[in-house]
Amino acid sequence: MLLFKIINKKTQKFKYFLEMNRSQDWIEEARRELEAAKDLYNTNHNAWACFTCHQVVEKSLKGILEIFKNSIFGHNLVNLIKNVKKFVNVPKKIEDACFILNRYYIPTRYPDAYPSGVPAEMYNDSDASQALKLAEEVYNFARRFAK
C-alpha cells in the first residue's frame, strides 16, 4: 500500500488516497477457482467447469493488469490479453488459450445460446479437460508476475 496526496488546483486542498495493489488477491481467487473447476470436472459438470476456467483466466489476467495499475472492467479475455501485452511479453500459447476460453463465457450457462437443449448437454469431458489445461497454463503464467 502506498499513501499519496493530490492537491486540488482550484481549492489548494490536499486529498489523501490509498493506492492498493490487489494483484495477489486476483491471483489467489484465480487459484481457488481453478480448484473449483477441477472439482466440477471430476463430478462431470463439464459446462460449469469450462465456464469456471474462463473465470480463472479472467482473474489471472486482471491480476497482471493490477500490477501495472491498468485495471479493466469486463469479461472479454481477448480484450484483457491485448491489454496485458502492452506491459509484458505474452507467449502465443497463452494468447491462444485466451481466444479459446473466451468462447465459454456465455454459452456454457444460457440455454438460449443454442437452438435447443441445455448447456450441460453441450460440453463433454474433452472440452472440460482442454479448458482446465489452458486455464492452468494462463494461471501459471500470471502468478509469476504477482509476487
N, C-alpha and C positions, 0 to 999 in steps of 0.2 A: 504494500500500500504506500501511496505517496500523497502527501498533503500539499496542495499548492493553492496560490491565491491569484485571483483575477481582479483587476481594477476596472470598474465601470467608468469609461471615459467621460460620460456625461455627469455622473454624480460624484466621481472620485472616491467612491466607496469600494472597499475590498470585499470580495466574496471568497470564502474558502471552500474548496472542493476536495473530495477524497477520490483519488484515482485508484481504482482497484483492478487488479489483473485476475480475472476469473478463469483463465485458461485451464488451470489444473482442475477446476470444478467441471468444466465442459468435458475434459478428457476422462475424469473419473465417472461421470454419468455415462459416457460412451462405453467405458469398460463394463459397467453394470448392465447396460442394455445389451451388450454383446453376450453376456452370460444369460440374460433373459432370452435372447434369440436362440441360443443353444438349447435351452430348456424347451422352447416352443418347437424347435426342430425334433428334439428327442421324443416329443409327445405327438408328433405328426400334425402339428398346426403349421403347415408349410406357408400358407399365405401370410399369417401373422409373423412367422419367422422372417420372411422376405421383407415385410414392412419394417420390422424392428431392425433389420440390417440397414435399411435406409436411414433409420434414426441414429444408429451407431455412427454412420459416416457423416451425417449432418452435424452431429455434436462434435465429432473429431475435427472436422474442418472449421467449425466455429471456434474450437479451442485454439487452433493455429491462428486464425484471424484475430482473436482476442489478444494474442501476444503482440501483434503489430497495431493494436488499437484501431482495428478495422472491423468492428462488429457489424454484421449484416443480418437483417431480418429476412426471413423466408426459408423455404424448404427445398429449393431447386439446387440439387447437387452440382449440376453443370455450372450454374452461376457461382456457387461457392468455390468450386475448384478453380475457376477462372480468376477469382479474386485472390485465392491462395497463391496462384502462380505469379502474382505481382510481387510477392515477397520471398518466395523460396522456389528452388528447382523441384519440379514435380515429375517423377518418373512416368513414362507413358502408361505403364500398367496401373498406376494409381488413378490417373485421369480416366482411363478406360473403365475402371471399376465404378467410378462416379457416374459415367454415362449409362452403364448397365443398371446400377442400383437406383438411379433416378426414376426408372420406369416402375418402381414398386411403391411409389408414394400413394397414389390414389386407387389404382385398380385392385390392389390387394385387400381393400376394405369396403368398397362400394359395389353392390350388385348391379347398379345401372351402368357400370363401366363395361358390361358385357351384354350382348343381346338376350341372353338367358343364363340361368344358373347363378350360383353364388361364388364369390372369390375363393372360398375354401375348397371348391372343386376345380379351380383353375391352376393351382400350383402344386407341383409334385415334389418328391424327395430330391430330385436332381436340381430343381430350381432353388430350393432352400439350401442345399449343400453348397451350390455355387455362390449364393448370396452370402453365406457365412464365411466362406473362404475370402471373398472380395472384401467384405466388411472388416475382417480381421487384418487384412493387408493394409487397408487405409488407416485403421486404428493404430496399428504398429508404426506406420509412417508418421502419424500425427503425434503420438506420445513422445517421440524423440525431441520434439520442439517444446513441449510443455514441462519443463523441469525447473 
